[in-house]
Amino acid sequence: MFERRHAVIVGSVFAAAASDLLLKGMAKAGIGDGSTPFLPFLSLHLQENTGISFSLFPAEADGALLLLILVQFAGTLFVGWLLVRATTTPERLGFSLIVGGAIGNLVDRIANGAVTDFLHLHPFDVSLFTFNFADVLITLGVCLVLFDVVAGRSPAADGDV
């Protein structure tokens, strides 16, 4: 039976993925070569990431790209399974953000062979990394899930006394 909370979950996942893909499209259309200051510690800088986080394990060959897509798809399905099993609102929202961000990156990788990054973090002129909105969504989702696990549950609250 499709309940209201299921519609909220599906809507949250869709909104997260769609907003990520929209921002990536805008970045590709509007950011040229070089870097455009956005905030004192953040610039807009277009970069294609063929690997995973921090450009680790670049997958430039077709076989490596397919393997990376399959691993990313399997990971997204696993987190989706966790989302279906989630019992609290922060947990549902957190997993929705993670799945939505993962879908955005997965669609981008399938369509372009790489993930589009465009936010360059450089506090105090120290270049740290370049990321995208999906990475922000995934990070916020993980923080929500961790917060829910650490602060939101106790054995008495879960009935595990």
Steps between C-alpha positions, in 0.01 A plus 500: 500500500642836395480735799560872527848444646592295194401790275714733712796260472465464122456877465806569715717260300375645170549861618854426618603327176327758277654797683846346473463433128357849441793665680749285308336606173511864602866465598588345163315776316625792708849425627776538248867429545657627817343573833224744596495623862171425673580540871835583662562128551305355205538544124317366198743281307386239249669161523415149376566224753546155345561339838324491834539748786812715479561355150612167647496198267454682169297291256600620157494167314159365396528188718601702805219748438244219477633346821481835679143554376399153622659554842336843527164352397531218757590749773202717409269197514639405842438849640155492338432177690609676821264785410206261463580354844548841669268559793555863601458825311866611525610155385258506205603852400869415537478187286283689247772764460768232465302306238406817311860620490622156398244484218608845380865391486407165343294661223780750435760221482287288265425798273849654496744231610592721796342698782487877463655686794478878517540622860865558591565530874806708589487650853791731579627445143559131571355295213319204654273340239236556235156347547138529386154542649447122517801482731339765723174302506678174581701665779188660651320166476779317679501768772123463548522122526792521744318762706194275512708201609698690765244744639161369401494146629531331832438135588182600687371702203548208262337250733825302542495509879 
